[in-house]
Amino acid sequence: MADDRTNVFDRGFARLSAEDVSPDCETAELVNEINEMLAAPRAPTLSPLEAGRDAASAIFQAYSGPPGETEIDEIILPEGEGVRTRLYKPQNERSGALVVYMHGGGWMFGSLDDYDALLSRLAARSGAGFISLDYRLSPENRFPAALDDCRRALYAISDNADAFNLDPARLAVMGDSAGGNLAAVLAQESVRSGPAIAAQFLLYPMLDISSPHRVYPSRIDFGDGDYFLTRDAIDAAAANYLGDPGLARDPRVSPLLAENFAGAPPAYILVGACDPLRDEARAYAARLADAGATVEFDCAPGAIHAVLSFGFLQSARRAETRLADAVRRMLKP
């Protein structure tokens, strides 16, 4: 359903019912299981940070679903100053499209392994190649380390298009949560300094860590722990990423605060109706649209934060189908 900005295709947001903003039974059961896993005693030899990383990886790898049929290569980008990557190539299809993926995890958690199943499925279903970046994590490496790693990797991939079977006109960025933040910033930077980006796919992105939670009603409605992501987790991610809270208004940290969205690449923004980050994603879509960008805003009924990482959920399978279709459509020759 299109709203009054004709360049926005707003999938479902205006039609959400009370049922749509409540998780279904299998999602509610999942959240309970995750909360139990997170509350389990940690090994005494692990620091809280190490235990948190282990728990996050255990959750994502346990619930991510089966992998897709793809060829997988491990690549270290020397031109990207040694950033480790994992390339997923769809079997029997070489479209020339390549999606550079930045994983989520609040800039603190997440790994290439955590996204194996999802990215192999997306590559198989969309026909595009996917390359996942193993950027440095906070708090050991604070802002702008993760962004610098992803930027260097993006340039290295663009500069070596032939090695990746890449059509330079069909290079895209994608990321989820904190990775969606990084992808959004790189898409903004591409307008000024390249490389050319054909599309940006922002999955429940974190786009404003400078504003009080009350600015976004979805953070109040869904950030209490019953819907996976919490307000406390958002605050902890921001604090560990920045170190200096005065950086929060930097558009490279909070891309929603950028002054100029002119020339932005076409965008597909996916967010769950029960995600604390829903409203800032909606605000970002509006700013892109107001600047003349082509935007699809996909608000998934009943879905929680990180829905695509829980591949066995019906809501995840439906959202994944729409995302794969969008990648194929937006990156077609």
Secondary structure, 3 states (H helix, E strand, C coil): CECCCCCEEEECHHHCCCCCCCCCHHHHHHHHHHHHHHHCCCCCCCCHHHHHHHHHHHHHHHHCCCCCCEEEEEEEEHHHCCEEEEEEEECCCCCCCEEEEECCCCCCCCCCHHHHHHHHHHHHHHCCEEEEEECCCCCCCCCCHHHHHHHHHHHHHHHCHHHHCCCHHHEEEEEECHHHHHHHHHHHHHHHHCCCCCEEEEECCCCCCCCCHHHCHHHHHHCECCCCCEHHHHHHHHHHHHCCHHHHHCCCCCHHHCCCCCCCCCEEEEEECCCCCHHHHHHHHHHHHHCCCCEEEEEECCCCCCHHHCCCCHHHHHHHHHHHHHHHHHCCC
